């Protein structure tokens, strides 16, 4: 009986380089890479036989996508491509050096709504959907609204929010009004939104990320909002 690999350093998906070069618009590129990341993570969880958390495999986010002669790990797709080659929040390192041929695929400017579209397979991650370039803005708005209203809460009179907002706060600073601007734009009108307006980021207690496994296969999630 074949054994599953217990390292993330495996190439799980392949495509021709022409696949990337055929993407002409920013919406096409963004939708492609969001879907590629989510599919890569889903395939990695299945291939590596993960049952409880992606941290069962220490280098899980090294799972990779080969495009022609280029290789992109999940981490490189997230931080190098989707985040426009910004520093990793844990290491402080940018994925691509100036001479790296993959740098040409970095998406600039960063759209901070990508954080509500990509999933690392954990319970605290956003719901997985298939994204379509022709209605990407609508889908990203819907994903952001859903995540913000589910993960920013008043609990026992205390304002709490997903740790994801803290990890990527610098990305949200690009949004008008920064993180508070993101939250007040997408939160439903009510006590939570009013608390954010009153207390701002300083009044938020960060809720630890729940890394327990919960992943919807993007092939079965549908393309709806």
C-alpha positions, 0 to 999 in steps of 0.5 A: 500500500502506497504511503502518503508523503509527509512533507509539503515539499511536493509539486501538486499542480501543473500548468503551461506558462502560456496559461499565465501569459493569456491572462490579460486583465487584473480581474483575470489574474486575481481570480486565477491566483485566488482559485489556484491557491484554494485548489492547491491547499485543498489538494495538499490536504488530501494528498498529505492525508491531513486529518486535524490541521495543516500544521500536521505537516510542518512545511505544508505551505511549501506545496507547489504549483508548477507553471512552465519552468516556474514553481510557486509554493502556496506561501509564494502565491499568497505573499508573493503574487496575491499580496504583491510581494509584501513581507510575510507577517511571520518572517518579515521576508519578501518571497521574490527577490528583484531578479526573480522571474516570478516577480512579474506575476506579483499583483499590484496594487494589492486588493486587501479583500483577497484575505477574505477569499483565500483559505488555508483550510482552517475553521477560522478561514474564509469560505472557499468559493470559485471566483470569476473575473467577470464578477470578481468585484461583486464576489470579493465584496460579498466575501468580505462582508460575510467574513467581517460580519462573522468574525467581528463580534461583541462578546460579553461587552467586549469587541473581538475580531479574528487574528487575521485582521492583526496579521495583515493590518498593514495591508488594510492600511491601503484601504480608505480609513485603514482597518477601521474603514474596512470594518465600518464599510462592511459591517451591518449597521448595529452595535458591533459597527457602532463599537468599532466607530467608537473604540477603533482598533485599540478597542479590539481584542484579537481572537486566536486563529482556529487551525482545526481543519475545515475545508470546502472543496472549491469544485463543490462550493459553487460560484455564487456569492 
